[in-house]
Amino acid sequence: MKREKEILPASELNRTVSGMVPAARRSFVLLYTVVSLLCLLLSIFAATAFI
């Protein structure tokens, strides 16, 4: 029973992967946006500190 559950059929695996990919891409875009915003804030802070 357990071994059957571990080895997934190809269609099930494909469905799982295709379900995970958009979510991963969305989280990556969110992370990239947050990091770029932080860099922007840091550069603005540095510019105001030097002036």
mmCIF file of the N, C-alpha and C atoms, coordinates in Angstrom:
data_MODEL
# 
_entry.id   MODEL 
# 
loop_
_atom_site.group_PDB 
_atom_site.id 
_atom_site.type_symbol 
_atom_site.label_atom_id 
_atom_site.label_alt_id 
_atom_site.label_comp_id 
_atom_site.label_asym_id 
_atom_site.label_entity_id 
_atom_site.label_seq_id 
_atom_site.pdbx_PDB_ins_code 
_atom_site.Cartn_x 
_atom_site.Cartn_y 
_atom_site.Cartn_z 
_atom_site.occupancy 
_atom_site.B_iso_or_equiv 
_atom_site.pdbx_formal_charge 
_atom_site.auth_seq_id 
_atom_site.auth_comp_id 
_atom_site.auth_asym_id 
_atom_site.auth_atom_id 
_atom_site.pdbx_PDB_model_num 
ATOM 1   N N  . MET A 1 1  ? 0.846  -1.209 0.000   1.00 0.00 ? 1  MET A N  1 
ATOM 2   C CA . MET A 1 1  ? 0.000  0.000  0.000   1.00 0.00 ? 1  MET A CA 1 
ATOM 3   C C  . MET A 1 1  ? 0.876  1.252  0.000   1.00 0.00 ? 1  MET A C  1 
ATOM 4   N N  . LYS A 1 2  ? 1.867  1.253  0.906   1.00 0.00 ? 2  LYS A N  1 
ATOM 5   C CA . LYS A 1 2  ? 2.722  2.438  1.009   1.00 0.00 ? 2  LYS A CA 1 
ATOM 6   C C  . LYS A 1 2  ? 3.572  2.617  -0.251  1.00 0.00 ? 2  LYS A C  1 
ATOM 7   N N  . ARG A 1 3  ? 4.103  1.491  -0.764  1.00 0.00 ? 3  ARG A N  1 
ATOM 8   C CA . ARG A 1 3  ? 4.948  1.565  -1.950  1.00 0.00 ? 3  ARG A CA 1 
ATOM 9   C C  . ARG A 1 3  ? 4.152  2.078  -3.147  1.00 0.00 ? 3  ARG A C  1 
ATOM 10  N N  . GLU A 1 4  ? 2.900  1.661  -3.254  1.00 0.00 ? 4  GLU A N  1 
ATOM 11  C CA . GLU A 1 4  ? 2.048  2.128  -4.351  1.00 0.00 ? 4  GLU A CA 1 
ATOM 12  C C  . GLU A 1 4  ? 1.823  3.629  -4.262  1.00 0.00 ? 4  GLU A C  1 
ATOM 13  N N  . LYS A 1 5  ? 1.703  4.121  -3.028  1.00 0.00 ? 5  LYS A N  1 
ATOM 14  C CA . LYS A 1 5  ? 1.457  5.549  -2.841  1.00 0.00 ? 5  LYS A CA 1 
ATOM 15  C C  . LYS A 1 5  ? 2.715  6.361  -3.148  1.00 0.00 ? 5  LYS A C  1 
ATOM 16  N N  . GLU A 1 6  ? 3.894  5.795  -2.824  1.00 0.00 ? 6  GLU A N  1 
ATOM 17  C CA . GLU A 1 6  ? 5.151  6.509  -3.070  1.00 0.00 ? 6  GLU A CA 1 
ATOM 18  C C  . GLU A 1 6  ? 5.400  6.709  -4.557  1.00 0.00 ? 6  GLU A C  1 
ATOM 19  N N  . ILE A 1 7  ? 5.210  5.638  -5.345  1.00 0.00 ? 7  ILE A N  1 
ATOM 20  C CA . ILE A 1 7  ? 5.436  5.722  -6.789  1.00 0.00 ? 7  ILE A CA 1 
ATOM 21  C C  . ILE A 1 7  ? 4.168  6.240  -7.448  1.00 0.00 ? 7  ILE A C  1 
ATOM 22  N N  . LEU A 1 8  ? 4.174  7.516  -7.791  1.00 0.00 ? 8  LEU A N  1 
ATOM 23  C CA . LEU A 1 8  ? 2.997  8.132  -8.393  1.00 0.00 ? 8  LEU A CA 1 
ATOM 24  C C  . LEU A 1 8  ? 2.935  7.818  -9.879  1.00 0.00 ? 8  LEU A C  1 
ATOM 25  N N  . PRO A 1 9  ? 1.725  7.709  -10.414 1.00 0.00 ? 9  PRO A N  1 
ATOM 26  C CA . PRO A 1 9  ? 1.590  7.591  -11.868 1.00 0.00 ? 9  PRO A CA 1 
ATOM 27  C C  . PRO A 1 9  ? 2.065  8.870  -12.546 1.00 0.00 ? 9  PRO A C  1 
ATOM 28  N N  . ALA A 1 10 ? 2.462  8.747  -13.815 1.00 0.00 ? 10 ALA A N  1 
ATOM 29  C CA . ALA A 1 10 ? 3.020  9.893  -14.544 1.00 0.00 ? 10 ALA A CA 1 
ATOM 30  C C  . ALA A 1 10 ? 2.019  11.033 -14.644 1.00 0.00 ? 10 ALA A C  1 
ATOM 31  N N  . SER A 1 11 ? 0.747  10.703 -14.863 1.00 0.00 ? 11 SER A N  1 
ATOM 32  C CA . SER A 1 11 ? -0.264 11.756 -15.015 1.00 0.00 ? 11 SER A CA 1 
ATOM 33  C C  . SER A 1 11 ? -0.446 12.521 -13.707 1.00 0.00 ? 11 SER A C  1 
ATOM 34  N N  . GLU A 1 12 ? -0.407 11.800 -12.596 1.00 0.00 ? 12 GLU A N  1 
ATOM 35  C CA . GLU A 1 12 ? -0.547 12.433 -11.280 1.00 0.00 ? 12 GLU A CA 1 
ATOM 36  C C  . GLU A 1 12 ? 0.646  13.341 -11.007 1.00 0.00 ? 12 GLU A C  1 
ATOM 37  N N  . LEU A 1 13 ? 1.828  12.860 -11.346 1.00 0.00 ? 13 LEU A N  1 
ATOM 38  C CA . LEU A 1 13 ? 3.047  13.636 -11.150 1.00 0.00 ? 13 LEU A CA 1 
ATOM 39  C C  . LEU A 1 13 ? 3.023  14.894 -12.004 1.00 0.00 ? 13 LEU A C  1 
ATOM 40  N N  . ASN A 1 14 ? 2.585  14.749 -13.258 1.00 0.00 ? 14 ASN A N  1 
ATOM 41  C CA . ASN A 1 14 ? 2.480  15.902 -14.158 1.00 0.00 ? 14 ASN A CA 1 
ATOM 42  C C  . ASN A 1 14 ? 1.517  16.940 -13.603 1.00 0.00 ? 14 ASN A C  1 
ATOM 43  N N  . ARG A 1 15 ? 0.387  16.460 -13.076 1.00 0.00 ? 15 ARG A N  1 
ATOM 44  C CA . ARG A 1 15 ? -0.615 17.371 -12.525 1.00 0.00 ? 15 ARG A CA 1 
ATOM 45  C C  . ARG A 1 15 ? -0.032 18.123 -11.321 1.00 0.00 ? 15 ARG A C  1 
ATOM 46  N N  . THR A 1 16 ? 0.704  17.410 -10.482 1.00 0.00 ? 16 THR A N  1 
ATOM 47  C CA . THR A 1 16 ? 1.304  18.030 -9.299  1.00 0.00 ? 16 THR A CA 1 
ATOM 48  C C  . THR A 1 16 ? 2.320  19.089 -9.706  1.00 0.00 ? 16 THR A C  1 
ATOM 49  N N  . VAL A 1 17 ? 3.184  18.751 -10.665 1.00 0.00 ? 17 VAL A N  1 
ATOM 50  C CA . VAL A 1 17 ? 4.224  19.681 -11.110 1.00 0.00 ? 17 VAL A CA 1 
ATOM 51  C C  . VAL A 1 17 ? 3.609  20.905 -11.767 1.00 0.00 ? 17 VAL A C  1 
ATOM 52  N N  . SER A 1 18 ? 2.615  20.683 -12.635 1.00 0.00 ? 18 SER A N  1 
ATOM 53  C CA . SER A 1 18 ? 1.985  21.814 -13.327 1.00 0.00 ? 18 SER A CA 1 
ATOM 54  C C  . SER A 1 18 ? 1.205  22.680 -12.342 1.00 0.00 ? 18 SER A C  1 
ATOM 55  N N  . GLY A 1 19 ? 0.753  22.102 -11.239 1.00 0.00 ? 19 GLY A N  1 
ATOM 56  C CA . GLY A 1 19 ? 0.086  22.881 -10.208 1.00 0.00 ? 19 GLY A CA 1 
ATOM 57  C C  . GLY A 1 19 ? 1.073  23.693 -9.388  1.00 0.00 ? 19 GLY A C  1 
ATOM 58  N N  . MET A 1 20 ? 2.293  23.150 -9.220  1.00 0.00 ? 20 MET A N  1 
ATOM 59  C CA . MET A 1 20 ? 3.294  23.825 -8.401  1.00 0.00 ? 20 MET A CA 1 
ATOM 60  C C  . MET A 1 20 ? 4.007  24.951 -9.140  1.00 0.00 ? 20 MET A C  1 
ATOM 61  N N  . VAL A 1 21 ? 4.209  24.801 -10.446 1.00 0.00 ? 21 VAL A N  1 
ATOM 62  C CA . VAL A 1 21 ? 5.012  25.766 -11.209 1.00 0.00 ? 21 VAL A CA 1 
ATOM 63  C C  . VAL A 1 21 ? 4.453  27.189 -11.166 1.00 0.00 ? 21 VAL A C  1 
ATOM 64  N N  . PRO A 1 22 ? 3.153  27.422 -11.416 1.00 0.00 ? 22 PRO A N  1 
ATOM 65  C CA . PRO A 1 22 ? 2.654  28.806 -11.358 1.00 0.00 ? 22 PRO A CA 1 
ATOM 66  C C  . PRO A 1 22 ? 2.792  29.422 -9.967  1.00 0.00 ? 22 PRO A C  1 
ATOM 67  N N  . ALA A 1 23 ? 2.576  28.638 -8.935  1.00 0.00 ? 23 ALA A N  1 
ATOM 68  C CA . ALA A 1 23 ? 2.697  29.143 -7.567  1.00 0.00 ? 23 ALA A CA 1 
ATOM 69  C C  . ALA A 1 23 ? 4.146  29.536 -7.273  1.00 0.00 ? 23 ALA A C  1 
ATOM 70  N N  . ALA A 1 24 ? 5.084  28.720 -7.728  1.00 0.00 ? 24 ALA A N  1 
ATOM 71  C CA . ALA A 1 24 ? 6.502  29.013 -7.521  1.00 0.00 ? 24 ALA A CA 1 
ATOM 72  C C  . ALA A 1 24 ? 6.898  30.281 -8.262  1.00 0.00 ? 24 ALA A C  1 
ATOM 73  N N  . ARG A 1 25 ? 6.382  30.416 -9.495  1.00 0.00 ? 25 ARG A N  1 
ATOM 74  C CA . ARG A 1 25 ? 6.693  31.611 -10.284 1.00 0.00 ? 25 ARG A CA 1 
ATOM 75  C C  . ARG A 1 25 ? 6.127  32.855 -9.617  1.00 0.00 ? 25 ARG A C  1 
ATOM 76  N N  . ARG A 1 26 ? 4.907  32.736 -9.072  1.00 0.00 ? 26 ARG A N  1 
ATOM 77  C CA . ARG A 1 26 ? 4.266  33.873 -8.410  1.00 0.00 ? 26 ARG A CA 1 
ATOM 78  C C  . ARG A 1 26 ? 5.068  34.287 -7.174  1.00 0.00 ? 26 ARG A C  1 
ATOM 79  N N  . SER A 1 27 ? 5.502  33.318 -6.386  1.00 0.00 ? 27 SER A N  1 
ATOM 80  C CA . SER A 1 27 ? 6.264  33.633 -5.176  1.00 0.00 ? 27 SER A CA 1 
ATOM 81  C C  . SER A 1 27 ? 7.623  34.225 -5.538  1.00 0.00 ? 27 SER A C  1 
ATOM 82  N N  . PHE A 1 28 ? 8.216  33.745 -6.651  1.00 0.00 ? 28 PHE A N  1 
ATOM 83  C CA . PHE A 1 28 ? 9.498  34.284 -7.098  1.00 0.00 ? 28 PHE A CA 1 
ATOM 84  C C  . PHE A 1 28 ? 9.353  35.740 -7.523  1.00 0.00 ? 28 PHE A C  1 
ATOM 85  N N  . VAL A 1 29 ? 8.270  36.046 -8.237  1.00 0.00 ? 29 VAL A N  1 
ATOM 86  C CA . VAL A 1 29 ? 8.013  37.429 -8.670  1.00 0.00 ? 29 VAL A CA 1 
ATOM 87  C C  . VAL A 1 29 ? 7.796  38.326 -7.456  1.00 0.00 ? 29 VAL A C  1 
ATOM 88  N N  . LEU A 1 30 ? 7.061  37.807 -6.470  1.00 0.00 ? 30 LEU A N  1 
ATOM 89  C CA . LEU A 1 30 ? 6.812  38.576 -5.245  1.00 0.00 ? 30 LEU A CA 1 
ATOM 90  C C  . LEU A 1 30 ? 8.125  38.862 -4.515  1.00 0.00 ? 30 LEU A C  1 
ATOM 91  N N  . LEU A 1 31 ? 8.960  37.834 -4.404  1.00 0.00 ? 31 LEU A N  1 
ATOM 92  C CA . LEU A 1 31 ? 10.253 37.985 -3.736  1.00 0.00 ? 31 LEU A CA 1 
ATOM 93  C C  . LEU A 1 31 ? 11.125 38.995 -4.472  1.00 0.00 ? 31 LEU A C  1 
ATOM 94  N N  . TYR A 1 32 ? 11.147 38.911 -5.807  1.00 0.00 ? 32 TYR A N  1 
ATOM 95  C CA . TYR A 1 32 ? 11.938 39.833 -6.627  1.00 0.00 ? 32 TYR A CA 1 
ATOM 96  C C  . TYR A 1 32 ? 11.462 41.270 -6.438  1.00 0.00 ? 32 TYR A C  1 
ATOM 97  N N  . THR A 1 33 ? 10.131 41.452 -6.385  1.00 0.00 ? 33 THR A N  1 
ATOM 98  C CA . THR A 1 33 ? 9.559  42.790 -6.191  1.00 0.00 ? 33 THR A CA 1 
ATOM 99  C C  . THR A 1 33 ? 9.966  43.359 -4.833  1.00 0.00 ? 33 THR A C  1 
ATOM 100 N N  . VAL A 1 34 ? 9.876  42.535 -3.794  1.00 0.00 ? 34 VAL A N  1 
ATOM 101 C CA . VAL A 1 34 ? 10.237 42.983 -2.443  1.00 0.00 ? 34 VAL A CA 1 
ATOM 102 C C  . VAL A 1 34 ? 11.714 43.374 -2.379  1.00 0.00 ? 34 VAL A C  1 
ATOM 103 N N  . VAL A 1 35 ? 12.575 42.545 -2.983  1.00 0.00 ? 35 VAL A N  1 
ATOM 104 C CA . VAL A 1 35 ? 14.015 42.819 -2.960  1.00 0.00 ? 35 VAL A CA 1 
ATOM 105 C C  . VAL A 1 35 ? 14.339 44.099 -3.717  1.00 0.00 ? 35 VAL A C  1 
ATOM 106 N N  . SER A 1 36 ? 13.710 44.291 -4.879  1.00 0.00 ? 36 SER A N  1 
ATOM 107 C CA . SER A 1 36 ? 13.981 45.504 -5.663  1.00 0.00 ? 36 SER A CA 1 
ATOM 108 C C  . SER A 1 36 ? 13.479 46.750 -4.933  1.00 0.00 ? 36 SER A C  1 
ATOM 109 N N  . LEU A 1 37 ? 12.337 46.633 -4.250  1.00 0.00 ? 37 LEU A N  1 
ATOM 110 C CA . LEU A 1 37 ? 11.828 47.762 -3.469  1.00 0.00 ? 37 LEU A CA 1 
ATOM 111 C C  . LEU A 1 37 ? 12.776 48.100 -2.321  1.00 0.00 ? 37 LEU A C  1 
ATOM 112 N N  . LEU A 1 38 ? 13.311 47.075 -1.671  1.00 0.00 ? 38 LEU A N  1 
ATOM 113 C CA . LEU A 1 38 ? 14.263 47.302 -0.585  1.00 0.00 ? 38 LEU A CA 1 
ATOM 114 C C  . LEU A 1 38 ? 15.523 47.990 -1.099  1.00 0.00 ? 38 LEU A C  1 
ATOM 115 N N  . CYS A 1 39 ? 16.005 47.557 -2.266  1.00 0.00 ? 39 CYS A N  1 
ATOM 116 C CA . CYS A 1 39 ? 17.189 48.186 -2.857  1.00 0.00 ? 39 CYS A CA 1 
ATOM 117 C C  . CYS A 1 39 ? 16.909 49.643 -3.195  1.00 0.00 ? 39 CYS A C  1 
ATOM 118 N N  . LEU A 1 40 ? 15.713 49.908 -3.703  1.00 0.00 ? 40 LEU A N  1 
ATOM 119 C CA . LEU A 1 40 ? 15.320 51.279 -4.041  1.00 0.00 ? 40 LEU A CA 1 
ATOM 120 C C  . LEU A 1 40 ? 15.302 52.153 -2.787  1.00 0.00 ? 40 LEU A C  1 
ATOM 121 N N  . LEU A 1 41 ? 14.694 51.645 -1.723  1.00 0.00 ? 41 LEU A N  1 
ATOM 122 C CA . LEU A 1 41 ? 14.644 52.391 -0.464  1.00 0.00 ? 41 LEU A CA 1 
ATOM 123 C C  . LEU A 1 41 ? 16.045 52.637 0.085   1.00 0.00 ? 41 LEU A C  1 
ATOM 124 N N  . LEU A 1 42 ? 16.897 51.626 -0.029  1.00 0.00 ? 42 LEU A N  1 
ATOM 125 C CA . LEU A 1 42 ? 18.262 51.748 0.468   1.00 0.00 ? 42 LEU A CA 1 
ATOM 126 C C  . LEU A 1 42 ? 19.033 52.812 -0.312  1.00 0.00 ? 42 LEU A C  1 
ATOM 127 N N  . SER A 1 43 ? 18.853 52.835 -1.629  1.00 0.00 ? 43 SER A N  1 
ATOM 128 C CA . SER A 1 43 ? 19.557 53.829 -2.452  1.00 0.00 ? 43 SER A CA 1 
ATOM 129 C C  . SER A 1 43 ? 19.047 55.239 -2.160  1.00 0.00 ? 43 SER A C  1 
ATOM 130 N N  . ILE A 1 44 ? 17.742 55.378 -1.938  1.00 0.00 ? 44 ILE A N  1 
ATOM 131 C CA . ILE A 1 44 ? 17.169 56.687 -1.596  1.00 0.00 ? 44 ILE A CA 1 
ATOM 132 C C  . ILE A 1 44 ? 17.714 57.155 -0.245  1.00 0.00 ? 44 ILE A C  1 
ATOM 133 N N  . PHE A 1 45 ? 17.787 56.231 0.707   1.00 0.00 ? 45 PHE A N  1 
ATOM 134 C CA . PHE A 1 45 ? 18.316 56.559 2.033   1.00 0.00 ? 45 PHE A CA 1 
ATOM 135 C C  . PHE A 1 45 ? 19.781 56.978 1.946   1.00 0.00 ? 45 PHE A C  1 
ATOM 136 N N  . ALA A 1 46 ? 20.558 56.257 1.133   1.00 0.00 ? 46 ALA A N  1 
ATOM 137 C CA . ALA A 1 46 ? 21.978 56.577 0.965   1.00 0.00 ? 46 ALA A CA 1 
ATOM 138 C C  . ALA A 1 46 ? 22.138 57.953 0.312   1.00 0.00 ? 46 ALA A C  1 
ATOM 139 N N  . ALA A 1 47 ? 21.302 58.246 -0.680  1.00 0.00 ? 47 ALA A N  1 
ATOM 140 C CA . ALA A 1 47 ? 21.374 59.536 -1.376  1.00 0.00 ? 47 ALA A CA 1 
ATOM 141 C C  . ALA A 1 47 ? 21.048 60.684 -0.418  1.00 0.00 ? 47 ALA A C  1 
ATOM 142 N N  . THR A 1 48 ? 20.020 60.503 0.402   1.00 0.00 ? 48 THR A N  1 
ATOM 143 C CA . THR A 1 48 ? 19.639 61.564 1.345   1.00 0.00 ? 48 THR A CA 1 
ATOM 144 C C  . THR A 1 48 ? 20.685 61.709 2.450   1.00 0.00 ? 48 THR A C  1 
ATOM 145 N N  . ALA A 1 49 ? 21.340 60.610 2.813   1.00 0.00 ? 49 ALA A N  1 
ATOM 146 C CA . ALA A 1 49 ? 22.355 60.668 3.862   1.00 0.00 ? 49 ALA A CA 1 
ATOM 147 C C  . ALA A 1 49 ? 23.598 61.405 3.378   1.00 0.00 ? 49 ALA A C  1 
ATOM 148 N N  . PHE A 1 50 ? 23.947 61.242 2.106   1.00 0.00 ? 50 PHE A N  1 
ATOM 149 C CA . PHE A 1 50 ? 25.156 61.873 1.575   1.00 0.00 ? 50 PHE A CA 1 
ATOM 150 C C  . PHE A 1 50 ? 24.955 63.343 1.267   1.00 0.00 ? 50 PHE A C  1 
ATOM 151 N N  . ILE A 1 51 ? 23.724 63.739 0.989   1.00 0.00 ? 51 ILE A N  1 
ATOM 152 C CA . ILE A 1 51 ? 23.467 65.139 0.615   1.00 0.00 ? 51 ILE A CA 1 
ATOM 153 C C  . ILE A 1 51 ? 23.609 66.035 1.850   1.00 0.00 ? 51 ILE A C  1 
# 
